[in-house]
Amino acid sequence: MDHRYIASALSHRDAQLVSARIAESGDRVPTVSLDGVELDIDESGRRTVVELLRLLAGGTSVTVGPVSELLTTSQAAEILGVSDTYVRKLADAGDLAIEMRGTHRRFRLEDLVRLRETFKKNQPASRPSNSD
């Protein structure tokens, strides 16, 4: 993937401020502003900004870059959090749409995001540990 911008994790002070603001917002998706001017962006865009800030505040560096319309098997596996082999099995079973480019499988990002959401919904709820 093309990683054009790498953002380092926030400083401790900034992380505390961002984390507190996100916690204050609860389930509400906060507005986003730039230099004091509120940006009229949809909920998906605002959730993306909040998630970016949450990751940076949590000490995680993040890369930002465009995603090609059609992705390779390796890129698809990275997005889904599975192995290349598993992506090929999903495609061969018809559980993941593919477009062939010669002999190479290519995957649409929208199909991968939809499948990833299905994976998340089907994950068993985590159970509390008995290590008390």
C-alpha positions in Angstrom: 0.0 0.0 0.0 1.1 3.5 -0.6 1.8 5.1 2.8 2.3 8.8 2.0 2.1 10.2 5.5 3.1 8.6 8.8 1.8 10.2 12.0 3.6 9.5 15.2 1.7 8.8 18.5 0.7 11.9 20.4 2.7 13.3 23.3 1.5 12.2 26.7 -0.1 15.6 27.4 -1.9 15.7 24.1 -2.9 12.1 24.4 -4.6 12.8 27.8 -6.5 15.8 26.3 -7.7 13.9 23.3 -8.7 10.8 25.3 -10.6 13.0 27.8 -12.5 14.8 24.9 -13.4 11.5 23.2 -14.6 10.0 26.5 -16.7 13.1 27.1 -18.4 12.6 23.8 -19.6 9.1 24.7 -21.5 7.4 21.8 -22.1 10.8 20.1 -20.0 11.5 17.1 -18.4 14.9 17.7 -18.2 17.6 15.1 -14.9 18.3 13.5 -13.5 21.8 13.0 -10.4 23.2 11.4 -9.0 26.5 12.8 -12.3 27.1 14.6 -14.5 26.5 11.5 -16.8 23.5 11.8 -16.5 21.2 8.8 -19.7 19.8 7.4 -18.6 16.2 6.9 -20.7 13.1 7.2 -20.8 10.8 10.2 -18.4 8.3 8.5 -15.8 11.0 8.0 -16.2 12.2 11.6 -15.9 8.7 13.0 -12.7 8.2 10.9 -11.2 11.4 12.4 -12.1 10.3 15.9 -10.7 6.8 15.4 -7.4 8.3 14.0 -7.2 10.5 17.2 -8.0 7.5 19.4 -5.2 5.5 17.9 -2.7 8.4 18.1 -3.7 9.0 21.7 -3.3 5.4 22.5 0.3 5.5 21.5 0.0 4.0 18.1 1.6 5.5 15.0 -0.6 5.6 11.9 0.0 5.7 8.2 -2.3 7.5 5.9 -2.4 7.0 2.1 -4.7 6.2 -0.7 -6.0 2.7 -1.4 -6.0 1.5 -4.9 -9.4 0.5 -6.3 -8.3 -3.1 -6.8 -6.1 -4.7 -4.2 -3.7 -7.6 -4.2 -4.2 -10.8 -2.2 -1.5 -9.6 0.3 -3.3 -6.2 0.7 -6.6 -8.0 1.1 -5.2 -10.3 3.8 -3.7 -7.3 5.7 -7.1 -5.5 5.7 -8.9 -8.6 6.8 -6.3 -9.6 9.4 -5.9 -13.1 7.9 -3.3 -15.0 5.8 -2.9 -14.8 2.1 -3.9 -18.4 1.9 -7.2 -17.8 3.7 -8.0 -15.0 1.3 -7.4 -17.3 -1.6 -9.7 -19.9 0.0 -12.4 -17.3 0.5 -12.1 -16.3 -3.1 -12.1 -19.8 -4.4 -15.2 -20.7 -2.3 -17.0 -17.7 -3.7 -17.2 -16.0 -0.3 -15.1 -13.0 -1.5 -15.7 -11.5 -4.9 -12.6 -11.3 -7.2 -11.6 -9.7 -10.4 -9.0 -11.5 -12.4 -6.2 -9.5 -14.0 -4.5 -12.1 -16.1 -3.8 -14.9 -13.7 -3.9 -12.6 -10.6 -6.8 -12.1 -8.2 -7.7 -8.6 -7.3 -10.2 -7.5 -4.6 -12.3 -4.4 -4.2 -11.8 -2.5 -1.0 -15.6 -2.2 -0.5 -16.0 -6.0 -0.6 -13.1 -6.4 1.9 -14.6 -3.8 4.3 -18.0 -5.5 4.2 -16.4 -8.9 4.9 -14.3 -7.5 7.7 -17.5 -6.2 9.3 -19.1 -9.7 9.0 -16.0 -11.1 10.7 -16.4 -8.6 13.6 -20.1 -9.4 14.0 -19.4 -13.2 14.1 -16.6 -13.0 16.6 -17.6 -14.5 20.0 -17.8 -11.9 22.8 -14.7 -11.9 24.9 -15.1 -13.5 28.3 -13.7 -12.2 31.5 -10.6 -14.0 32.7 -10.7 -16.1 35.9 -7.4 -14.8 37.1 -8.8 -12.9 40.1 
